[in-house]
Amino acid sequence: MLVESLFAGPALATVPRVLGFIDRDPDSPTFGCCDRAYWHYRLIDMANSRAQEAGLLLTLAWLHPDPGNPFSGKDVLLDWIRGVWRFWLAARNADGSTVEVYPNERSFCATSFSAAAFIESVRLLGGPAGFEEELRLAEPTFLWLGSHANPDVANQMAASLHALSGYAALTGDAKITAMVRERGAEMRALLREDGAFVEYDGLDVGYQTVTLSSLTAVTRLTPELLWLRDAIGRGLSAIEPCIGEAGEVDWRGNSRRTQYVYPRALVAWGSPALSRLAAGLEAGSLVNPCWLDDRYTTAFAVDYFLAAMEVHHAHEHP
Amino acid sequence: MRMSTPKLIILRLFNITFGQFEPCTRLLRKALVWRYVTARPAANRYSPTSKFFEMSELAARSPLR
């Protein structure tokens, strides 16, 4: 099977499930909410903003050129995507931060990843054109991200750098551009000599691939952070020996016990570990987006789509 | 009607106090079933097994632009 299909397959298989998480009724007061436990089951008192990353998954499904992709070019997805981002904008705290678990939480993690997904979705859909109002409303979120940090966990810092770089690239906002430089320096300081981006004082192979995926996105958004390519190379070298013959990782040795690998950066930079991930996917033994629960499947499927698109892009522009 | 923080707190307070006694939990269940299922028209009932995605939705386009 083609490597592109190996990654696109599980991502596409996840889309109908994720669509079931979303309130798709435009007349509903929670139209665009992607947390089914909130808008449909009514079991919880607030929606997890990370669920809104489904907006990026739908964007990628709409764009992905696979002839077997039933979502490609279907315009109803554009309505749902806009609804998802409008709900995300409306559900934020007054200071622009977002919540993940409890009311009035100011989650650096959820704000970083959901903002990065928002900006990537807008960019892929041709923004800023057509999204001027959403980008204007979103500004407080990016200002909040630039003035808050969580250096204990590199993957969240990388996601915030991705979000800030994307907003700066789309809007040219001078304040956010300065924040990109500062966050870049903070991010660089998290890289150890051995190539590990630290997660609570240690290396976690799974989270390192999340970090490298975000940093790969940043390289496409800003030419300023010249150290990034070397850092990504060192980061990949640190984890490649930890990925087994079928793409598996020994999670017992990970600082956060993560069981899975985000493939996008490995594909983008031609890692030798890519063939091992492909072997695991072909054998049906590798943890993939279809295996994860409602909380993590969307973000993982996004990375599978991005990996498939990296392969596609590499074939078209060798 | 969505869950709100005050409603969730009241529900949990009921659950850990009166809820210890089985007649109270039975009464709560009956009240919830009446409020969200039997007292409503079929099209508007709480049904956790509904609202999943169907492929036919791809053909439609909502009025939102």
Interface residues (C-beta under 8 A of the other chain):
Chain A: P16 R17 L19 G20 D23 R24 P26 T30 F31 Y38 W39 H40 Y41 R42 L43 I44 D45 M46 P70 F71 K74 D75 V76 L77 D79 R82 G83 P103
Chain B: M1 R2 M3 S4 T5 K7 L8 Y46 P48 K51 F52 F53 M55 E57 L58 A59 A60 R61 S62 P63 L64 R65
